[in-house]
Structure formats: structure tokens, C-alpha cells
Amino acid sequence: MEYVLALDVGTTSVKAVVLGGDGTERASAAREYQLETPAPDHVELDPEVYWSAACAAATAAMKQSGVGASQVGSIGVTSQGETLIAVDAAGKPLRKAMVWLDNRAVEQSAAIARRFGEDEVYRLTGQQEICPTWTAAKLLWIRDRQPQCFRQIHKVLLVADYVLYRLTGRFVSDRGMAVSTLYLDLRSGQWWPEMLDFIGLSPAQLPRLVDAARFREPILPAAAAELGLSDRAVVTAAPMDQIAASIGAGNLAPGIVTEATGAALAICATVSRPVYSDTRAVPLFMHSLDRQYALLPWHPTAGMSLRWLRDTCCAGSDYDELTRQAAAVPIGAAGLLFLPHLSGSGCPDLDVAAKAAFWGLTLAHSRGHLVRAVMEAVACLTARNVELLTSMGVSVDELRCLGGAARSRLWCQIKADLLNLPVRRMRHTESASMGVALLSLLARGVYASAQEAARQMIRTADLLSPDPQGVEAYRGVYRRYCRLDQASRPLFREI
């Protein structure tokens, strides 16, 4: 049996999962960390925390798995995108990591917009807006506010790049990880020279770009000892976490669309060529498999809306209890609608001014109506983005549901009825780790193709078909949701 240790370095925790070559999960462990917010819009973390948390999670997972160190042939790494780690010539961080949530670089993102324009940036990088989140804007902030630090930069890394460096001593980055830096040209798959010139960087200050399916490097003996692995293991790369999760769900070719309702909503559609929205409504990423691409509509608060409702209005209830209450309520929640914009809205209508709202409340509504309205709102949001994808010529034959919400059969059935599409739930809950493991085994030559690996490793739990009565009933709900959402936009901006 071939085993892989998959690391998923997230925003607030690292997950380590030990998986067999047949996709069997042997054990998983996580280690959390607390982000630092020293000033408004400043979000930072000591890069050493990422590494120490990864080591702790990996050793815990290995201990629980019962798998011997010599049985793990490789370790693969994915992470969040955009977070900036600058290191010196010795590989030591020059300052704390600027986490992707950090939004201090407002002036710098505006300067990028003036120099290049949003249309040009979208065409070259696939990112539909220019904002402080992107790594390029953060680099400009360091250049402007911390010039001494900027002059000392030897390499600019993302979180996965930093962990790969600690594992191998090599500065590398997967192309599917680097797209949202705003300085990767996704058409050529190389660094964008004009953007680097504007920032004041040279290509030599960036990691070597690699393709996950073909990259592997020996692990450093010291790193192997820290993680409880054999020094004969190799290290492999992966794209950003959302792309890795889509690969781990078998989203390898056009037709299958994955939808992850975690804290946020992330939808992924694989396309064989760059596909752009006329209104810049959808970001475009590299897929990491055979130079395919991925359209990634997103929304900042989806599952987080249900968590907010649970924490503020439903003290003492867990998600299973809330789902049971929602299941007792008929389709449409007795006319109650919810707008899930608790932190602005993402695709298909980018609007930082958008707000969340319950509309149509009466004395007849109960907690179950509130929960059902939230579930239906996220399904409506998913439907709007799937409609956008189909209008761009993307084929959507099946929806595969990932994330915490996929555990709710009711929520998945709502999506199947509202979208009038078959919905598959995945048997494994850690799809990003499954994607990392699949790519790791592919890079090691255990499997000849991603399709072969998927057939052996990926299992679905069940298929939910649209119910004709539900499809008919949700037509009116969806129409009213869209009308309320659009009619509310002017009021949000006024507020």
C-alpha cells in the first residue's frame, strides 16, 4: 500500500491527513493558530507558526494512523492563496506573514488599477478586481512603508511555497497556487514581467514555477525527523486549496462542477481553455492538470450564514437539530427570504456594500423557517452562479457538493431541486487532502493519469436526483430571491 501525508495549510489551522493509494483515509489531525490583528485591516502571523503547526498536525496524524514512517512515500502540500511571506538569502522570514485577509494596501491596489486597468489585469491574471487582498498590492505596501525590508527580500513566497521550502530547501510554487498573486500571466504560465517591473521585483526573487503532477523533490532529513517521516519520502506540490478540493472530488474535465459550502461558497468548473466573463464576474485560475483552467465563482459568506444564525439565535442547537427543524418546514419557508450577504457579496454581483437581510418575517415564522430560508438562499446563490457559468458556454451536467454543508442531505436536496441538476455527495470529507494525495501519487508515477487515480481513489456517497415537485415549487422561490436581491442593492449603497 502506498501512503501519502497531505497537508492543507488553511487560514486558521493546518490539517494533516494520512491516505492510502486507494483513497482510504487512515487518520487526520488539525492544529489551530490565532491570527494577529495589530491594527485595523492588518492581519498577520509569524511564518514559523505555519511550520510548527504543520509538524504538530503531521506527527499527530501519523501516530493515530498506525502507518509506519517508511510506508509514507510522499508528502503533498496545499494552502490558502495570496498570503505573503518575504524571506532573506538564508530563507529566514523578514517580517510576519501578511495574511490574505489583510486589507491595508488600499492605496497600492489603487495604484495598480491606475497603471494597468481592471480589464488588462483580468485578461492576464484572471482576477476580476484589483483589491488589497492580492499579493502584488501587499508587496507594494512593503516597498512604500518598509523600504529596508523590501531591499532585503531574496524570495517572495506564499504559504505553501514556504512549507515546501522548509521540507526541501527549494524555492518552488505550483502554477495553480500562484495565479491570484496578480503577477502570474495565466496564458503563458510564467511570471508577468510588466507587473514585476511596476512592483520593483525581478523574476529571480520569485520561486521556480512547477506543475504539481510532475514535481517531486527529496525531503530534507531534518524535516523528515520533525514530521515523523522517513528521509526516503519525496515532497510534492499542489494548487491552491479550492482547486485541490475540486480535483479531490473528481472534477477533472468539463461537465462536472463542484460546489463547496464551508464558511464561504466556492464553485469550480473545469474548462479546457481560458474563458472570460464580459463583465469580469468570474475569476479564472489554472487547474494544474494538463494546463486546464478553472472558473471559480465565490461568495464570502455561505455556511457562515448558518453558523451566524446558530450562534446568535439558536443557542444550544447543533446543526443536526437545525436541519431537522428546517426539514419540517415546507419549500419556500412560508414566504420568508434571506439574503446571505453578511460580509458583502461576491459572484455574480461583486458589491462590498451589500448586506444580509431576512424579508417577509411574520409572527407565524419559527426557528425552522429561519434555518430553511438560509439554506434556500445559499442554494439560490449557487444557482445564480451556475446560470452565469452556463451563459459563458460552460457545460454543467452534475454538481458535486463538498464542505460542511454536504453532510446535510436536506441542503443537498434543496440544491438539486433548485438547480434541477443531479447532486453527488462525496464519501470523504477532506476533498482538498484527497486532491493533494491524488496529485502526489501522480507525481510519483503510482498512477499513469489523473483519471486512473480518480477511479481508484475517489468515492461518492450518494446521488440526489431533482424531485419534479420540488423543481416546480422552487421556480417561484428563486424568482423572488433574485428580485429581492437586485431591488435591495440601491438601498445597501445608501445605507
Buried (B, 14 or more C-beta within 10 A) or exposed (E): EBBBBBBBBBBBEBBBBBBBBEBEBBBBBBBEBEBBEEEEEBBBBBBBBBBBBBBBBBBBBBEBBEBEBEBBBBBBBBBBBBBBBBBEEEBEBBBBBBBBBBBBBEEBBBBBBEEBEBEEBBBBBBBBBBBBBBBBBBBBBBBEEBEEBBEBBBBBBBBBBBBBBBBBBBBBBBBBBBBBBBBBBBBEBEBBEEBBEBBBBEEEBBBEBBBBBEBBBBBBEEBBBBBBBBBEBBBBBBBBBBBBBBBBBBBBBBEBBBBBBBBBBBBBBBBEEEBBBEEBBBBBBBBBBEEBBBBBBBBBBBBBBBBBBBEEEBEEBEBEBBBEBBBEBEBBBBBBBBBBBBBBBBBBBBBBBBBBBBBBBEEEBBBBBBBBBBBBBBBBBBBBBBBBBEEBEBBBEBBBBBBBBBBBBBBBBBBBBBBBBBBBBBEBBBBBBBBBBBBBBBBBEBBEEBEEBBEBBBEEBEEBEBBEEBBEBBEEBBEBBBEBBEEBBEEBEEE
